């Protein structure tokens, strides 16, 4: 396995970057879309049912089926990486809408009231008070989404989309153990990098959590 | 294009015979049912006991770490290992079932564990106060109270298995995934899209049936897990967060 990695190092790196792109970009787009949707889901019970229920229905669709069905709607080619980006964005939103709604709901009534009393407008209150306090819970949801995205993207190798999953399909076809293990290890390392990165950003965004118990 | 896919789906000829939709659908259901059943027999007792005793939580961390492994990789590794040892039709079916069981265990384990460990301490104390023994408390109080979360685990396990049984077509087993893999091999996009619609529909129907079953079996008093309890919601999120392969 080590010699395989040495021989194919530059290829592994370029596929890894492609894989990170296919898993990571949807994470950002999904988060940006989930914030307003999660906020809306808290406004009214019927909205919550539609948004959370609808997104969990999307989550039930198996990934290979979703990769194949998106070209039907988006008029893209089956081999286009855009399909994977769209599918992974859908999955990310499906996971995060509920998380964002719950995280915003967990902000205590006293905090909200204090912010109103200090003269925060609703928009400023959301960005200045509620969202920062919701960061730890949202970040936990984002970590789950990141790890699952990295694993799901590898499935698109079956359709011939360029990323780390290629080592799984190619290694299986030529019965080459070292290559398959390399593919699995590369996916795990990438998932770990995402996980650590999200935790670091969370630490930077929540300085008040660091001093506890010091 | 959508018209062609629709015609493929409603063409009676595509539903008959050993490569027909009916047969493929039954195969898919058979793999799913067998795997979830075996996984439930293994995972539910272990999860319940861990939740009841509070010991052995490392098993849960291990089960969760498993989710990061790409299921396609797991499938190929297990298949390669078996194929070099089995020489019959079972050469592909056995590794498929093994992988599906492995993937169904973590959500079931998490559901049973969080369900039992999240039981209201007051209910547990009352049960002990009435003179019940440990096993009685587990069977009569903790397990019924844990049903909503056990069902969440069961639903995500079922979805995980349906999704992975689809990609198992890549190692030459049957099921609905055949249309996706064979369609790709023959550049027949209509067949691929038709198969994808069938897979998506199957996942939605199975999830719907399990949701209906949950409504029937979970006692009314437990149906709305008190949403104010943050821990419980986190547990639900945990139990339902398995990625669809």
Boltz contact constraints between the chains, C-beta under 6 A:
constraints:
  - contact:
      token1: [A, 60]
      token2: [B, 159]
      max_distance: 6.0
  - contact:
      token1: [A, 60]
      token2: [B, 203]
      max_distance: 6.0
  - contact:
      token1: [A, 60]
      token2: [B, 204]
      max_distance: 6.0
  - contact:
      token1: [A, 60]
      token2: [B, 207]
      max_distance: 6.0
  - contact:
      token1: [A, 61]
      token2: [B, 200]
      max_distance: 6.0
  - contact:
      token1: [A, 62]
      token2: [B, 163]
      max_distance: 6.0
  - contact:
      token1: [A, 62]
      token2: [B, 166]
      max_distance: 6.0
  - contact:
      token1: [A, 62]
      token2: [B, 199]
      max_distance: 6.0
  - contact:
      token1: [A, 62]
      token2: [B, 203]
      max_distance: 6.0
  - contact:
      token1: [A, 62]
      token2: [B, 244]
      max_distance: 6.0
  - contact:
      token1: [A, 63]
      token2: [B, 244]
      max_distance: 6.0
  - contact:
      token1: [A, 64]
      token2: [B, 166]
      max_distance: 6.0
  - contact:
      token1: [A, 64]
      token2: [B, 167]
      max_distance: 6.0
  - contact:
      token1: [A, 64]
      token2: [B, 180]
      max_distance: 6.0
  - contact:
      token1: [A, 65]
      token2: [B, 196]
      max_distance: 6.0
  - contact:
      token1: [A, 65]
      token2: [B, 199]
      max_distance: 6.0
  - contact:
      token1: [A, 65]
      token2: [B, 200]
      max_distance: 6.0
  - contact:
      token1: [A, 68]
      token2: [B, 192]
      max_distance: 6.0
  - contact:
      token1: [A, 68]
      token2: [B, 193]
      max_distance: 6.0
  - contact:
      token1: [A, 68]
      token2: [B, 196]
      max_distance: 6.0
  - contact:
      token1: [A, 69]
      token2: [B, 196]
      max_distance: 6.0
  - contact:
      token1: [A, 72]
      token2: [B, 193]
      max_distance: 6.0
  - contact:
      token1: [A, 102]
      token2: [B, 233]
      max_distance: 6.0
  - contact:
      token1: [A, 106]
      token2: [B, 230]
      max_distance: 6.0
  - contact:
      token1: [A, 144]
      token2: [B, 241]
      max_distance: 6.0
  - contact:
      token1: [A, 147]
      token2: [B, 68]
      max_distance: 6.0
  - contact:
      token1: [A, 148]
      token2: [B, 243]
      max_distance: 6.0
  - contact:
      token1: [A, 151]
      token2: [B, 70]
      max_distance: 6.0
  - contact:
      token1: [A, 151]
      token2: [B, 243]
      max_distance: 6.0
  - contact:
      token1: [A, 152]
      token2: [B, 243]
      max_distance: 6.0
  - contact:
      token1: [A, 154]
      token2: [B, 70]
      max_distance: 6.0
  - contact:
      token1: [A, 154]
      token2: [B, 72]
      max_distance: 6.0
  - contact:
      token1: [A, 155]
      token2: [B, 72]
      max_distance: 6.0
  - contact:
      token1: [A, 155]
      token2: [B, 167]
      max_distance: 6.0
  - contact:
      token1: [A, 158]
      token2: [B, 170]
      max_distance: 6.0
  - contact:
      token1: [A, 168]
      token2: [B, 72]
      max_distance: 6.0
  - contact:
      token1: [A, 168]
      token2: [B, 73]
      max_distance: 6.0
  - contact:
      token1: [A, 168]
      token2: [B, 76]
      max_distance: 6.0
  - contact:
      token1: [A, 172]
      token2: [B, 76]
      max_distance: 6.0
  - contact:
      token1: [A, 180]
      token2: [B, 76]
      max_distance: 6.0
  - contact:
      token1: [A, 180]
      token2: [B, 77]
      max_distance: 6.0
  - contact:
      token1: [A, 183]
      token2: [B, 73]
      max_distance: 6.0
  - contact:
      token1: [A, 184]
      token2: [B, 73]
      max_distance: 6.0
  - contact:
      token1: [A, 187]
      token2: [B, 70]
      max_distance: 6.0
  - contact:
      token1: [A, 188]
      token2: [B, 68]
      max_distance: 6.0
  - contact:
      token1: [A, 191]
      token2: [B, 68]
      max_distance: 6.0
